[in-house]
């Protein structure tokens, strides 16, 4: 392999390029990016000068308890930053704020009393009186399974805002196997969920290997290692560092260069045709684009893979970031989640400058940075997507003020839209991904990376890129 094309300049594409040149030194790598910037869902802003060091207006954190992002940051010489332990997030339900319950697995408790105050007595009783269901033959939806076992209230008030916040989706649509795999054995064996959660928490307390799905707010004791991490200036600094390293290594970036077609060419090479130029041939091709974009590009390469990817739904959302005056009173906590059962325009809010000490230290006195999220999968798109940015921000801020009871003056606000950005992992997702990988193994020189396959978080995207490049180059698995 002497040449390779990477289509897509998000974190997955950049990591793929990084591993290509580290695994095969001397490889000429070209990165095509349709937009005018790199980074995909990692993006920063100086918030009109209020945060000169930068702040995230996209993904704002990565799991620290997984090794991939940590390892990459250390490889690039980046110093890690961690959330404040003085602040915690809450759930806004029934018109009031409630602490996210401790001792749970994505909101599912080992002891139902952990949810006291958040759920009513009758709802707690329903959780306590778990109703076993017949063993599931395969994958099931998180919400459907848990509602049948433990009741609708647990699903709609607790699990949905926690899990839905990760995917911008609804837990009744999401795969149990792909999102909370620790509970899948209980579904398949017909055994109690409460017992399964208790075992997960015992394993964590004993210091045994982290169980998949356990590393979420409300799952860890206070003395546990941090769950999340970031960087000074935000997670978007990872993109800057990677891009600088790749440029120094000779990687060519073509921004504003959407790829309209790819095809297998003679001699085992791949032809890549961009809108801004003619077709070029490469020894290897890495597609690091969303599933909906990969579908069209792969239609003439492999109809089965294209068909599977074409069936992946995506959620759209928007992040409104505001700099507010808090001279009246400091903000308390690190933000809140809003269950979809509540009548609200926003689905969550993060008090970014409370959550991240590095950001608070760089802001002027009596100011705070607040993020508000709008949009879930299944929402009526006409409820917010057609709104101009100014109106979208105004409605989000008004809803935030209603929920918090604060009239804090807004010094600056901006909107970042993420259109069709988050794939929805519906039941059967793991089987469909396994089928893609099985077919992909028979297509020489092609790799597929991104959030549509093995996970939507930054560590999962890094892991997928590293695994695919190892397969492509014949190197050792990561």
N, C-alpha and C positions, 0 to 999 in steps of 0.2 A: 504494500500500500504506500503510494507516494503522494496522493491527493485525496482530499475528503471535503465534502460539502456538508455544512450543518444548516438546516433550514429552520430558523427560529432562534431569536437572541434572548430568550428568557433564561432563567436560572438553569433549566435543564439543558438548553443548547450550549450555554457557556461552560457548564461542567463537562459536557460531552467533548467540546473542543479542547478543554484543559486536559482531560484524560487521553485524548487522541495524541496530543503532542508530547505528553509525558510517557505514554506507552510506546509510541512510535516516533522518536525524535527525528526531525527532518521532514515529517509529513507536512505538506502545504495545505492548510485548512482555511476554507472560506466560509464565513458566517453570513447568511442572508437574513435580513430582518425587514419585515414589511413596514414597520413604523419608523419614525425618525429617532428612536432611542433604543437602548438595550435594557433588559431587566424584566420584561413582562409584568407580572403582578408585584414586583418589587420596585417601588418608585418613591422618591423623596421630594420634598419641597422645603424651601426656606420660609414658607408661610409669610410671604411678602416682607421679609426682613425680620420678622419676630423671632425666628429660629434660625439664625445664620448658619449654625452647624448642620442644619437639616433635620427633618422629621419625616417619618413614614406616612404616606397617604395610601399605601397599599398594605401588603402583608407586613406586620409589625413585630413578629417574633418567630422563633423557631424552637422546636423542642430541644432542650439541653440534655434530656435523658436518653436521646438517641445520639449515636456517635458521629453521624455523617456531617452535619453542619459544623459541629465543634471541630472535627478533624480538619475540614476544609479551611475554616477560619484560622486555625493555628498554622496550617501549612502556608497560608498567605500572610502570616504575621499580624493578624488582627486580634485586638484585645477584646475579650467578651465582656458584656454588660448584663446585669441580671435585674429582674423586677424587685421593687421594694417589698420587703416583708411586713412593712407597717400598714400596708393597704391591701384590701381584698375586694373581690367583685361580689355583686349581689344579684338577686333576681327580683324584678318588679312584677309582683303578682297580686291580684285582688286589691289594687290601689295602694299597695305599700311595698317597702323595700324589705327583703329577707336575705339573710346571709346564705350563700351557697353552702349547702350542708356538707359537713366533713364526713369521712367514712363511707364514701360512695364510689361506685364505678360508673362514671358518666351519668351521675344522678341516681343510679340504682343502689339502694342501701343494702347493707348486711343486716342492720337493725332498723326497722321502719321508724323508730322514734327519732332517728337522725333527721327526719323530715318534719318533726313536730313544729308547728307554727307556720310552716309553708303550706302544708296540707291540713284539711279539716280532720276532726276526729273520725268521721265516717270514712274519709279517704285514706287515712292511716290504717284503719281497720281493714280496708280492702287490700292494702299492701301486705299487711300482716297475714291475712288469710289467703295466701297464694293459692291460686287454682291451677293445678297441674294440667298441662295439655298433652295430647298424644305426641309421641316422638315425631319430629319433622324429618322428612325424607332427605331434604336438602337445605338450601339457604332459605331464610325468611326475612321479612322486614323487621327492623328493630321495633318500631312502634306497634305493629300488629301483634308481634309476639309478646312484648311486655304489657300491652294493654290487656290481652287475654289472661296473662298470668297475674298481674298486679294492679290492673285498673287503669282507666283512661286518665285520671287526674295525675298520676305519677308521670305518665307519658307526656301529657300536654303542658303541665306546669313546670316540670323539672328536666326530664330527659330531652325534650324537644329544643328548648333554648340552648342547652349545652352542646348537644350534638349538631343541631341545626346551625349553630354559630360557626362551626368548623366548615360545613359544606354549603352554607347559605341555602339549606334545604329543609325538608320535613322528615322527621325520623320515621314516619309511617311509610315513607317511600324508599328508605335507605336500607342497604344490606347489613344484616347482623354479622355475617362472616367477614365483611370487608371493614366494618367500622367498630364493632365491639366483639372481636373474635373470642374473647375469654368466656362469653356467654353462650357461644354456639354449642358446646358440649351439652349444656343443660337443655337446649332446644332439641337436640338430636336424641338425647337419652330420656327426655321427659322427666328430668330431675329438677329439684327446686333451684330457682334463680338466686334466691336469698343465700342459699348454701354456697353457690358458685362465687358470689361476690365476697362472702366471708373468707373463702379460701384464697382469693386474690389478695385481699387485704392482709391476711396472715402471711402470705408469701412476701409481700412488700415489707411488712414489719420485721420479718426474719432476715431481710436483706438478700433474699433470693432474687434471681433474675426477674426483671420487670415483666409483668404479664401484658401482652398487647392489649391496648385499650385502657390500661389502668392509669396512664399518665395524663390526667386531666384535672382541672380545678376540682377541689373537694375530695380528692382521692389520697392526698398525702398528709402525714403529720407535719406539724410546723417545723420540726427539726430535720425534715427530709431535704435532700439536695434540691436546688431549684428545678422547676419543671421546664421553664422557658428561658431563653437567652435572646440577646440582641447585640447591637454594636453601637458605639458612640456615633451619633448621626443617623442611626436607624439601620434596619436590615438591608436597606438599599445600598449601604456601603460595601456589602459583599459583592454586588454587581460591579461597582466602581473598581474594587481591588482586582476582581477577576479580569475585567476588561483591560485594565492596565497591564496585568501580567501577560495576557494573551497577545496584546499588541506588541509588547517587548519580545515575545517569542515568535513574532512574524505572522500571526493570524491576521487575515484580511477581513475587515468588517464592511459589509455593504448595507447601509441603512436606506430606508425608503425603497427597498427592492423586493416587492412581493413576488413570490415564486408562483407561477401559474400552471406549471406542468413539470412532472418528473417521469422518466421512463428508463427502462433497461436498454442500454446501448450495446453495440458490438464489443466483443472481447471482455465481457463481464463488467463493463463500466456503467456508470449512471449518468444520464443527461439531465441537467437542471436548466430549466428555461424560466428566466425572470422577466417581469414586465419591463424592466429598464434595459434589458439587453437580450442577446440571442442565447441559444443553448450552449452550455459548457459541459464537458465530460469530466467525471471524477471516478476514482477507484472505489470510493465508499460514499454512502449517503446516510445522513442522520436526520430524520424528521422529528423536530422538537416543537411541533405546533399543536394547538388544541385538536381534539378528536374531530370536531366539525370541519376543520381545515384539512386535516389528514385524509378525511373521507374522499374529498374531491381529488386530491393529489394521487391517492392510491387506487382510484377506480380502475385505471388501466393497468395496474401492476398486479393486484390480487383482489378479486371481487369479494372474497369471503372476509378478509380483514376490513376492507372498506365498508362492507355491510354491517359488521359488528360495531365499528366505530361510528357509523351513521346512526346507530340506535342509541347512542349515548346522549342523554339530555344534559343541558347546561343551565346553570342559574346565572342571572344578571343581578348586580347589586351596585350600590354607590356608597362612597365614604365621604361624608361631610366633615371637614376638619376646621375647627374654629379656635381662635385665640380669644379668650374671654378675660374680663376684668373680675378678679376675685377679691378685691379690696374689702368688700362687704363681709365675706367670711370664706375661709379656705374650703375647697372641695373635700369631701370625706369619701374614702374608699378608692378603688381603682376603676369603678364603673358599674354598669349593670346590664343584665340581659332581660329581654321582654318576650315572654311566651307568645306564640301566635294567637292564643285565645284572648289576649288583651287587645283592646281597641287602641291601637297606636300606629303612628306613621313610621317611627323608627323601630328597629328590632334589637338594637344594642347601643351602648355608649361606653367608650373607654376614656378614662381620665388619664391621658397619655403621660402628662407631666407628674401625676401622682404615681403612676405605675413604673416609670423609668426615671430613677434619680439623676442620670446624666442629663436628661432633658430639662428637668426642673432646675438644675444648677446653671443652665445656660440661658434661662428665660429672665426677662426683666421682673422686678419685684411686683407682686400682686397680679400676676398673669398666670394663666393655665392654658394648656392645650387639651381640647376635648374632641374626640372622634365620635361621630354618629353614623351608624350603618342603616341603610335603607334597602329593602328588597330581599325576598326569599323565593326559592323555587316554588312555583304554584301560585304566586301572587298575581293579581291582575296587573299586567304590565302597563296598562293605561293609567294606573293609580299614581305612577311616579315617573316612568321612563320618558313620556313626552314633555315633562316640565322643563323649562329653561333652568340652567344652573342656579340662577339667582332665586327663583321661586322654590326650587328643590331645597336649597340651603335654608331659606326662610321657614319653610314648613318643618324641616327637621329641627331647627333651633327652637321653634315655637313648641314643638312636641316635647323636646328635652326640657324646656322651661316648665311646661305643664307637669311633667313627671317629677321633676326635682323640686318644684316650687321656688325656683330661683329666677330672678330677673336680671341676671348678670349681663352687663353690657358686652357686646361682641365687638372686638377690635378688628377682626379679620375673619373671613371664612372663604373656603374654596371647596369645590366638588371634584371628586375623581370617580368617574364611572368605570365599572368593570363589566363590560357587556359579554354575555355568554362565556364567563371566565372560569366558572367552577363546575367541573363535571359531577354528575349525580351518580353515586355508586348504588344502583338499584340491586335488588336480590338477583343473585347469579353472576355478579360482577367478576368475582374471582375466577369462575369457570370460563367466562368469556375472555378474560385476559389470558388465561392459560391456553385457550385455543388460539388466540392471536400469536402468542409466543411459539406455539408448536408449528404453526404455518410459517412464521417468520424465520424459524431455524432453517427452512428450506429455500430461503431467498438470499443468495450470497450478496454481501456488501450493503445490506440495508439494516438500519437500526431505528427503532421507534422509542422515543423518550417523551416525558412530560407527565402531567398530572392525571391523565386519563387512564393510567394503568395500575400502578402499585401503591398509590396514595397521593393525596392532594397537598400535603405539607411539604415544606422545604426539604427536610431530611429524606422523605420518601422520593422526592424528585431527584435529589442528588444520588441516592442509592440506585434508582432505576437507570440513570445516565451512566453511572460507573459499571453497573452490571452489563448493560448493553454494549458499552465500548470494550469491556473485557471479552465479551462473546465475539464481537466484530473483529477484534485484533488477535484473538486466540491467546490473550493474556490470562493470568490467574484471576479468579473471581475476587471481588472486593471483600 
